[in-house]
Amino acid sequence: MKRLITIGLTTCCILVCASVPVLAQVDLGVDISSRYVWRGTDFGGSPSLQPDISFTTGNFTIGTWAAFATNGNPAGSEIDFYASYAIPTNAGDFEFVVTDYTFPQDPSGNYFSSESHFVELGIGYSGTSKLPITLFTGVFVTNDDDYSIFTEIGYSISNLDLSLGFTPAASAMYGTTKAGVVSTGIGTSREVSLSESFSVTLSGNLIFNPYANDAFFLVGFSF
């Protein structure tokens, strides 16, 4: 696994260096959310700080995203690295993505051990303005005996975002013993201007996990 990660990072560096003449963009941001809920499961049980940074050149993006539970709960602390490649078409945009999930504050874990890295391969689709749908399917290919699959379908209506996510089989990762819907949601957001040069995005999401009989109402700010 270490060798795989090294090869992957080396490949990313080669691709980035080869693309230097192309206009590049670096994005930095942070979200503050009342909870960290991922695919229908609450991690940490507290408000969450979620920083991210990404580098994009052409259709290629590499980046990192993290979550830190404000109550110090190790279950709510996570650092992910990802690489994606987008393919725009007249019928919508396709994206291939590789994500490495890690939980560095897990007392039983070692960040540099292959057992601490959960790698997911995913493919996504974003529709056009006439068909504002999104699709995503991801499968975990390391440290998951179930090779858990998650598929999410999204649809936008005006300023509302609807989503439905499910797993097609038993998965310890998603807490299922058979196929089931683990996440349904409705969310909205609006930009709030604090000054002529600074604004934040306020968001709200109502999320249900029908399989686990759970419900969550999240609010947050994005800077």
C-alpha positions in Angstrom: 0.0 0.0 0.0 2.8 2.4 0.8 4.4 1.6 -2.5 1.0 2.3 -4.2 0.6 5.6 -2.5 4.2 6.6 -3.4 3.6 5.7 -7.1 0.3 7.6 -7.1 1.9 10.8 -5.6 4.8 10.5 -8.0 2.4 10.2 -10.9 0.4 13.2 -9.7 3.6 15.3 -9.5 4.6 14.3 -13.0 1.2 15.3 -14.4 1.2 18.6 -12.5 4.7 19.5 -13.7 3.8 18.5 -17.3 0.9 20.9 -17.1 2.8 24.0 -15.8 2.1 26.1 -18.9 -1.6 25.6 -18.3 -3.4 28.2 -16.2 -3.5 26.8 -12.6 -5.7 27.6 -9.7 -5.3 27.1 -6.0 -8.4 27.1 -3.8 -8.4 27.3 0.0 -11.5 27.2 2.2 -13.1 26.1 5.5 -16.5 25.0 6.5 -18.0 25.2 10.0 -20.8 22.7 10.4 -23.1 21.8 13.3 -22.3 18.1 12.7 -20.2 16.0 10.3 -22.6 13.6 8.7 -21.2 11.4 5.9 -23.5 9.2 3.8 -26.1 9.0 6.6 -23.8 8.6 9.6 -22.8 11.1 12.2 -19.0 11.2 13.0 -17.9 12.8 16.2 -21.2 13.9 17.6 -20.2 17.6 17.7 -19.7 20.7 15.6 -17.0 20.2 13.0 -14.3 22.3 11.4 -13.7 21.2 7.8 -10.7 22.9 5.9 -9.9 22.1 2.3 -7.2 23.0 -0.2 -7.0 22.1 -3.9 -4.8 22.6 -6.9 -6.4 22.6 -10.4 -4.7 22.7 -13.7 -6.7 22.0 -16.8 -9.1 19.1 -16.1 -6.9 17.7 -13.3 -7.3 18.4 -9.6 -5.5 17.2 -6.5 -6.5 18.3 -3.1 -7.0 17.5 0.6 -10.1 17.8 2.8 -10.3 17.3 6.6 -12.8 17.3 9.4 -12.0 17.9 13.1 -14.6 17.4 15.8 -14.6 20.4 18.2 -15.1 18.0 21.2 -11.9 16.2 20.4 -13.7 12.9 19.5 -11.3 10.8 17.4 -14.2 9.4 15.5 -14.8 12.9 14.1 -11.3 13.6 12.9 -10.4 12.7 9.3 -7.8 13.7 6.7 -8.5 12.8 3.0 -6.4 13.2 -0.1 -7.9 13.0 -3.5 -7.1 13.3 -7.2 -9.7 13.8 -10.0 -10.0 14.2 -13.7 -13.0 15.9 -15.4 -14.2 15.2 -18.9 -16.6 18.0 -20.1 -19.1 17.1 -22.8 -22.2 18.7 -24.4 -24.3 16.2 -22.5 -22.8 17.0 -19.1 -19.5 16.6 -17.2 -18.0 13.3 -16.2 -15.4 12.9 -13.4 -13.1 10.1 -12.3 -11.8 10.4 -8.7 -9.6 8.5 -6.3 -9.9 9.3 -2.6 -7.7 8.2 0.3 -9.6 8.3 3.6 -7.6 8.3 6.9 -8.4 8.8 10.6 -5.1 10.0 12.1 -6.4 10.4 15.7 -7.7 6.8 15.9 -5.7 5.5 19.0 -5.4 2.0 17.3 -4.1 3.5 14.0 -0.8 4.4 12.5 -1.1 6.9 9.7 1.9 5.4 7.8 0.5 1.9 8.0 -1.4 0.6 4.9 -4.2 -0.5 7.3 -5.0 3.1 8.0 -5.8 4.0 4.4 -9.2 3.4 2.9 -9.1 4.0 -0.8 -12.2 4.6 -2.9 -12.5 4.7 -6.7 -15.4 6.8 -7.9 -17.0 8.1 -11.1 -19.4 11.1 -11.1 -21.7 12.9 -13.6 -23.1 16.4 -13.5 -25.9 17.2 -15.9 -26.7 20.3 -17.9 -28.9 23.3 -16.9 -31.7 21.6 -18.8 -31.2 18.3 -16.8 -29.7 19.4 -13.4 -29.0 15.9 -12.0 -25.8 14.5 -10.4 -24.8 10.9 -10.2 -21.9 9.3 -8.2 -20.8 5.8 -7.6 -17.8 4.8 -5.5 -16.3 1.5 -4.4 -13.7 0.9 -1.6 -10.9 -1.2 -2.8 -8.6 -1.3 0.3 -9.2 -2.4 3.9 -12.9 -3.2 3.3 -13.8 -6.9 3.0 -17.2 -5.9 1.7 -15.8 -3.7 -1.1 -18.6 -1.4 -0.1 -20.4 0.5 -2.9 -22.3 3.7 -2.5 -24.4 5.4 -5.2 -26.0 8.8 -4.9 -28.4 10.6 -7.1 -29.0 14.3 -6.9 -31.4 16.7 -8.4 -31.6 20.5 -8.2 -34.9 22.5 -8.1 -34.5 26.2 -8.0 -32.4 26.7 -4.8 -33.1 23.3 -3.4 -30.8 20.3 -3.7 -32.3 16.8 -3.3 -30.3 13.6 -2.9 -30.7 9.9 -2.3 -27.9 7.6 -1.5 -27.9 3.8 -1.2 -25.7 0.7 -1.0 -26.6 -2.4 -3.1 -25.4 -5.0 -0.6 -24.4 -5.7 3.0 -21.7 -3.3 4.2 -20.2 -3.0 7.6 -19.0 0.5 6.6 -22.5 1.7 6.0 -24.0 -0.4 8.8 -26.2 -2.6 6.5 -26.9 -6.3 6.3 -28.5 -6.0 2.9 -29.2 -3.4 0.2 -30.6 -0.2 1.6 -31.1 3.5 1.4 -28.7 5.1 3.9 -29.0 8.8 3.0 -31.8 11.0 1.7 -31.5 14.8 1.9 -32.8 18.2 1.1 -30.6 21.2 1.3 -30.3 24.9 0.4 -27.8 27.7 0.7 -27.5 31.4 0.3 -24.6 33.9 0.2 -24.5 36.5 3.1 -22.5 39.6 2.4 -20.6 40.9 5.5 -18.9 43.7 3.7 -18.3 44.9 0.1 -15.3 42.5 -0.2 -16.2 39.6 2.1 -19.1 37.2 2.2 -19.9 33.7 3.6 -22.3 31.0 2.4 -24.9 29.9 4.8 -26.2 26.4 4.3 -28.8 24.1 5.8 -29.4 20.4 5.2 -32.1 17.9 6.5 -30.7 14.4 6.2 -32.5 11.1 6.9 -31.0 7.6 7.1 -34.0 5.3 6.5 -32.0 2.2 7.0 -30.8 3.3 10.5 -34.0 5.3 11.4 -31.8 8.4 12.0 -32.4 12.0 11.1 -30.1 15.0 11.2 -30.6 18.8 10.7 -27.3 20.5 9.8 -26.4 24.2 9.5 -23.1 25.6 8.5 -21.0 28.4 7.1 -18.5 28.3 4.3 -15.6 30.7 4.0 
